Amino acid sequence: MAHKYALIFIKYSFIINEAIYIAVEKEIGGDVIMKRVLIYILALVVVLSFMGCSTKIDTMKRIKETKKIIWGTNAAFPPFEMRQGDEVIGIDAEIAKRIADKLGVELVVEDMEFDALLPALVSGKIDFIAAGYTVDPDRAEQVLFTDTYFTAVQVIIVMKDNQEIKGPEDLKGKKIGVQNATTGDLVASKIEGAEVKRYNNGMEAVMDLENGNIDAVIIDDLPARMLAEKNPEVKILEEKPSEEEEYALAVRKGDTELQKVINEVLAEMKKNGEIEELVKKYSLGEQ
């Protein structure tokens, strides 16, 4: 492999160098040595970039060797993932534990901002994403989704005394709060004239709503219900701003073996009614 990239380096650095040498010599004259050195360096950087891009992570091998599997999440999305002291709990946390148990390894949790999850997966920092992660075509180009396990829909939260906003049409030109990089963010961004304000989590958005800094919040229905229970000054509108969506876990492209393991776990949990029980348990705050 090193020999292959060495040949590429020699070939392309020679071509690029000679082409620019001729062009520079015609324009400037003899002061070309430094420019030629810089071209060689540039060519080397390009080749090394190709080498980095071609490196494939053998996820299952790494899991077996380290006896650990790394779960990436954003623990600010109840009831799917939330913090209880130093521990991350919730529906996705239970699923993640079952995956680790099936593989016979330790579960390591990487809690990060939601929009950092995809780069972390692609780069190999984490092995899978479980974060109320909606299946959509754009994400599917970069990750491999598992089977789905939950159906959700976006809803609109407003203050209880708000009589102006009754549905999605009334959000035109309004200030809308969303959790950054989520489906709610995508939905709000398509609303005509809307000013979208992005937050790290839904609670921050609802707090800003109560403070009068935004007009509404768009977020998934289950987290919205929990937020409304804890914040009686707000209400959830009946009319929905988008169609239903499906949650799944995500692994790296090509990680079909890990995908198969996760699908088996999800199938078992769905068949015995465990997913449904977890939704009830964490939604009702019985954790």
HELIX and SHEET records of a PDB file:
HELIX    1   1 ALA A    2  GLU A   27  1                                  26    
HELIX    2   2 ILE A   33  SER A   54  1                                  22    
HELIX    3   3 THR A   59  THR A   66  1                                   8    
HELIX    4   4 ILE A   91  LEU A  103  1                                  13    
HELIX    5   5 PHE A  114  ALA A  116  5                                   3    
HELIX    6   6 LEU A  117  SER A  123  1                                   7    
HELIX    7   7 PRO A  137  ALA A  140  1                                   4    
HELIX    8   8 PRO A  168  LEU A  171  5                                   4    
HELIX    9   9 THR A  183  SER A  189  1                                   7    
HELIX   10  10 GLY A  202  GLU A  210  1                                   9    
HELIX   11  11 ASP A  221  LYS A  230  1                                  10    
HELIX   12  12 THR A  256  LYS A  271  1                                  16    
HELIX   13  13 GLU A  274  SER A  283  1                                  10    
SHEET    1   A 3 GLU A 106  ASP A 111  0                                        
SHEET    2   A 3 LYS A  68  THR A  73  1                                        
SHEET    3   A 3 PHE A 128  ILE A 129  1                                        
SHEET    1   B 3 ALA A  76  PHE A  77  0                                        
SHEET    2   B 3 GLU A  81  GLN A  84 -1                                        
SHEET    3   B 3 GLU A  87  ILE A  89 -1                                        
SHEET    1   C 2 VAL A 143  ALA A 152  0                                        
SHEET    2   C 2 GLU A 245  ARG A 252 -1                                        
SHEET    1   D 5 GLU A 195  TYR A 199  0                                        
SHEET    2   D 5 LYS A 175  GLN A 179  1                                        
SHEET    3   D 5 ALA A 216  ASP A 220  1                                        
SHEET    4   D 5 GLN A 154  MET A 159 -1                                        
SHEET    5   D 5 VAL A 234  ILE A 236 -1                                        
END                                                                             
